[in-house]
Amino acid sequence: IIQGIIRYIDVHDINKRPKLDELIEQLKRLKP
């Protein structure tokens, strides 16, 4: 799962570079 997230971040980071805080927040929601 983590590898998929890293790939997702790599792909989207090139385009939009989402805020790290927002990514962490979403990851916390995925992992209770």
PDB file with SEQRES, HELIX, SHEET and CRYST1 records, atoms N, CA, C and O in Angstrom:
SEQRES   1 A   32  ILE ILE GLN GLY ILE ILE ARG TYR ILE ASP VAL HIS ASP          
SEQRES   2 A   32  ILE ASN LYS ARG PRO LYS LEU ASP GLU LEU ILE GLU GLN          
SEQRES   3 A   32  LEU LYS ARG LEU LYS PRO                                      
HELIX    1 AA1 ILE A    2  ASN A   15  1                                  14    
HELIX    2 AA2 LEU A   20  LEU A   30  1                                  11    
CRYST1    1.000    1.000    1.000  90.00  90.00  90.00 P 1           1          
ATOM      1  N   ILE A   1       0.846  -1.203   0.000  1.00  0.00           N  
ATOM      2  CA  ILE A   1       0.000   0.000   0.000  1.00  0.00           C  
ATOM      3  C   ILE A   1       0.881   1.252   0.000  1.00  0.00           C  
ATOM      4  O   ILE A   1       0.623   2.203  -0.738  1.00  0.00           O  
ATOM      5  N   ILE A   2       1.908   1.241   0.824  1.00  0.00           N  
ATOM      6  CA  ILE A   2       2.786   2.415   0.926  1.00  0.00           C  
ATOM      7  C   ILE A   2       3.444   2.703  -0.422  1.00  0.00           C  
ATOM      8  O   ILE A   2       3.557   3.862  -0.818  1.00  0.00           O  
ATOM      9  N   GLN A   3       3.875   1.670  -1.121  1.00  0.00           N  
ATOM     10  CA  GLN A   3       4.526   1.868  -2.423  1.00  0.00           C  
ATOM     11  C   GLN A   3       3.561   2.526  -3.393  1.00  0.00           C  
ATOM     12  O   GLN A   3       3.954   3.399  -4.166  1.00  0.00           O  
ATOM     13  N   GLY A   4       2.291   2.110  -3.356  1.00  0.00           N  
ATOM     14  CA  GLY A   4       1.284   2.712  -4.228  1.00  0.00           C  
ATOM     15  C   GLY A   4       1.105   4.181  -3.906  1.00  0.00           C  
ATOM     16  O   GLY A   4       0.970   5.014  -4.802  1.00  0.00           O  
ATOM     17  N   ILE A   5       1.104   4.497  -2.604  1.00  0.00           N  
ATOM     18  CA  ILE A   5       0.953   5.898  -2.191  1.00  0.00           C  
ATOM     19  C   ILE A   5       2.143   6.712  -2.684  1.00  0.00           C  
ATOM     20  O   ILE A   5       1.979   7.827  -3.181  1.00  0.00           O  
ATOM     21  N   ILE A   6       3.341   6.149  -2.546  1.00  0.00           N  
ATOM     22  CA  ILE A   6       4.543   6.856  -2.988  1.00  0.00           C  
ATOM     23  C   ILE A   6       4.466   7.127  -4.484  1.00  0.00           C  
ATOM     24  O   ILE A   6       4.810   8.219  -4.938  1.00  0.00           O  
ATOM     25  N   ARG A   7       4.018   6.140  -5.251  1.00  0.00           N  
ATOM     26  CA  ARG A   7       3.894   6.336  -6.698  1.00  0.00           C  
ATOM     27  C   ARG A   7       2.850   7.406  -6.979  1.00  0.00           C  
ATOM     28  O   ARG A   7       3.031   8.250  -7.857  1.00  0.00           O  
ATOM     29  N   TYR A   8       1.752   7.364  -6.223  1.00  0.00           N  
ATOM     30  CA  TYR A   8       0.686   8.359  -6.404  1.00  0.00           C  
ATOM     31  C   TYR A   8       1.242   9.750  -6.138  1.00  0.00           C  
ATOM     32  O   TYR A   8       0.969  10.691  -6.884  1.00  0.00           O  
ATOM     33  N   ILE A   9       2.020   9.873  -5.072  1.00  0.00           N  
ATOM     34  CA  ILE A   9       2.607  11.172  -4.724  1.00  0.00           C  
ATOM     35  C   ILE A   9       3.568  11.614  -5.826  1.00  0.00           C  
ATOM     36  O   ILE A   9       3.563  12.777  -6.228  1.00  0.00           O  
ATOM     37  N   ASP A  10       4.392  10.684  -6.314  1.00  0.00           N  
ATOM     38  CA  ASP A  10       5.367  11.029  -7.351  1.00  0.00           C  
ATOM     39  C   ASP A  10       4.666  11.580  -8.586  1.00  0.00           C  
ATOM     40  O   ASP A  10       5.072  12.603  -9.136  1.00  0.00           O  
ATOM     41  N   VAL A  11       3.610  10.894  -9.015  1.00  0.00           N  
ATOM     42  CA  VAL A  11       2.906  11.307 -10.235  1.00  0.00           C  
ATOM     43  C   VAL A  11       2.238  12.656 -10.043  1.00  0.00           C  
ATOM     44  O   VAL A  11       2.355  13.538 -10.894  1.00  0.00           O  
ATOM     45  N   HIS A  12       1.537  12.819  -8.926  1.00  0.00           N  
ATOM     46  CA  HIS A  12       0.768  14.045  -8.727  1.00  0.00           C  
ATOM     47  C   HIS A  12       1.660  15.178  -8.217  1.00  0.00           C  
ATOM     48  O   HIS A  12       1.344  16.354  -8.396  1.00  0.00           O  
ATOM     49  N   ASP A  13       2.757  14.822  -7.592  1.00  0.00           N  
ATOM     50  CA  ASP A  13       3.658  15.859  -7.083  1.00  0.00           C  
ATOM     51  C   ASP A  13       4.252  16.642  -8.253  1.00  0.00           C  
ATOM     52  O   ASP A  13       4.525  17.837  -8.140  1.00  0.00           O  
ATOM     53  N   ILE A  14       4.447  15.956  -9.367  1.00  0.00           N  
ATOM     54  CA  ILE A  14       5.005  16.633 -10.542  1.00  0.00           C  
ATOM     55  C   ILE A  14       4.004  17.663 -11.066  1.00  0.00           C  
ATOM     56  O   ILE A  14       4.389  18.738 -11.527  1.00  0.00           O  
ATOM     57  N   ASN A  15       2.713  17.321 -10.991  1.00  0.00           N  
ATOM     58  CA  ASN A  15       1.687  18.187 -11.577  1.00  0.00           C  
ATOM     59  C   ASN A  15       1.244  19.281 -10.615  1.00  0.00           C  
ATOM     60  O   ASN A  15       1.243  20.459 -10.973  1.00  0.00           O  
ATOM     61  N   LYS A  16       0.867  18.902  -9.400  1.00  0.00           N  
ATOM     62  CA  LYS A  16       0.250  19.883  -8.497  1.00  0.00           C  
ATOM     63  C   LYS A  16       1.046  20.096  -7.218  1.00  0.00           C  
ATOM     64  O   LYS A  16       0.939  21.151  -6.593  1.00  0.00           O  
ATOM     65  N   ARG A  17       1.836  19.116  -6.825  1.00  0.00           N  
ATOM     66  CA  ARG A  17       2.551  19.180  -5.549  1.00  0.00           C  
ATOM     67  C   ARG A  17       1.598  19.509  -4.400  1.00  0.00           C  
ATOM     68  O   ARG A  17       1.629  20.618  -3.866  1.00  0.00           O  
ATOM     69  N   PRO A  18       0.755  18.553  -4.021  1.00  0.00           N  
ATOM     70  CA  PRO A  18      -0.190  18.764  -2.924  1.00  0.00           C  
ATOM     71  C   PRO A  18       0.545  19.008  -1.608  1.00  0.00           C  
ATOM     72  O   PRO A  18       1.687  18.582  -1.431  1.00  0.00           O  
ATOM     73  N   LYS A  19      -0.117  19.690  -0.704  1.00  0.00           N  
ATOM     74  CA  LYS A  19       0.504  19.991   0.584  1.00  0.00           C  
ATOM     75  C   LYS A  19       0.733  18.698   1.366  1.00  0.00           C  
ATOM     76  O   LYS A  19      -0.142  17.836   1.431  1.00  0.00           O  
ATOM     77  N   LEU A  20       1.912  18.578   1.952  1.00  0.00           N  
ATOM     78  CA  LEU A  20       2.257  17.364   2.687  1.00  0.00           C  
ATOM     79  C   LEU A  20       1.295  17.148   3.841  1.00  0.00           C  
ATOM     80  O   LEU A  20       0.905  16.015   4.124  1.00  0.00           O  
ATOM     81  N   ASP A  21       0.910  18.227   4.510  1.00  0.00           N  
ATOM     82  CA  ASP A  21      -0.015  18.108   5.637  1.00  0.00           C  
ATOM     83  C   ASP A  21      -1.323  17.479   5.190  1.00  0.00           C  
ATOM     84  O   ASP A  21      -1.883  16.631   5.885  1.00  0.00           O  
ATOM     85  N   GLU A  22      -1.807  17.898   4.023  1.00  0.00           N  
ATOM     86  CA  GLU A  22      -3.076  17.366   3.529  1.00  0.00           C  
ATOM     87  C   GLU A  22      -2.928  15.890   3.191  1.00  0.00           C  
ATOM     88  O   GLU A  22      -3.840  15.101   3.438  1.00  0.00           O  
ATOM     89  N   LEU A  23      -1.779  15.512   2.625  1.00  0.00           N  
ATOM     90  CA  LEU A  23      -1.544  14.105   2.296  1.00  0.00           C  
ATOM     91  C   LEU A  23      -1.531  13.264   3.564  1.00  0.00           C  
ATOM     92  O   LEU A  23      -2.150  12.201   3.614  1.00  0.00           O  
ATOM     93  N   ILE A  24      -0.825  13.737   4.590  1.00  0.00           N  
ATOM     94  CA  ILE A  24      -0.751  13.004   5.851  1.00  0.00           C  
ATOM     95  C   ILE A  24      -2.139  12.858   6.446  1.00  0.00           C  
ATOM     96  O   ILE A  24      -2.490  11.802   6.972  1.00  0.00           O  
ATOM     97  N   GLU A  25      -2.919  13.914   6.364  1.00  0.00           N  
ATOM     98  CA  GLU A  25      -4.281  13.880   6.903  1.00  0.00           C  
ATOM     99  C   GLU A  25      -5.087  12.790   6.208  1.00  0.00           C  
ATOM    100  O   GLU A  25      -5.813  12.041   6.862  1.00  0.00           O  
ATOM    101  N   GLN A  26      -4.964  12.698   4.897  1.00  0.00           N  
ATOM    102  CA  GLN A  26      -5.692  11.683   4.138  1.00  0.00           C  
ATOM    103  C   GLN A  26      -5.176  10.291   4.477  1.00  0.00           C  
ATOM    104  O   GLN A  26      -5.957   9.343   4.564  1.00  0.00           O  
ATOM    105  N   LEU A  27      -3.868  10.163   4.670  1.00  0.00           N  
ATOM    106  CA  LEU A  27      -3.297   8.859   5.008  1.00  0.00           C  
ATOM    107  C   LEU A  27      -3.814   8.402   6.365  1.00  0.00           C  
ATOM    108  O   LEU A  27      -4.088   7.217   6.556  1.00  0.00           O  
ATOM    109  N   LYS A  28      -3.949   9.332   7.309  1.00  0.00           N  
ATOM    110  CA  LYS A  28      -4.465   8.977   8.631  1.00  0.00           C  
ATOM    111  C   LYS A  28      -5.896   8.478   8.516  1.00  0.00           C  
ATOM    112  O   LYS A  28      -6.300   7.577   9.250  1.00  0.00           O  
ATOM    113  N   ARG A  29      -6.664   9.055   7.602  1.00  0.00           N  
ATOM    114  CA  ARG A  29      -8.048   8.622   7.416  1.00  0.00           C  
ATOM    115  C   ARG A  29      -8.080   7.218   6.827  1.00  0.00           C  
ATOM    116  O   ARG A  29      -8.945   6.415   7.174  1.00  0.00           O  
ATOM    117  N   LEU A  30      -7.128   6.921   5.928  1.00  0.00           N  
ATOM    118  CA  LEU A  30      -7.090   5.590   5.319  1.00  0.00           C  
ATOM    119  C   LEU A  30      -6.683   4.547   6.355  1.00  0.00           C  
ATOM    120  O   LEU A  30      -7.237   3.448   6.387  1.00  0.00           O  
ATOM    121  N   LYS A  31      -5.718   4.895   7.199  1.00  0.00           N  
ATOM    122  CA  LYS A  31      -5.263   3.961   8.241  1.00  0.00           C  
ATOM    123  C   LYS A  31      -5.803   4.408   9.589  1.00  0.00           C  
ATOM    124  O   LYS A  31      -5.294   5.367  10.170  1.00  0.00           O  
ATOM    125  N   PRO A  32      -6.831   3.724  10.099  1.00  0.00           N  
ATOM    126  CA  PRO A  32      -7.421   4.096  11.402  1.00  0.00           C  
ATOM    127  C   PRO A  32      -6.443   3.863  12.542  1.00  0.00           C  
ATOM    128  O   PRO A  32      -6.771   4.120  13.700  1.00  0.00           O  
TER     129      PRO A  32                                                      
END                                                                             
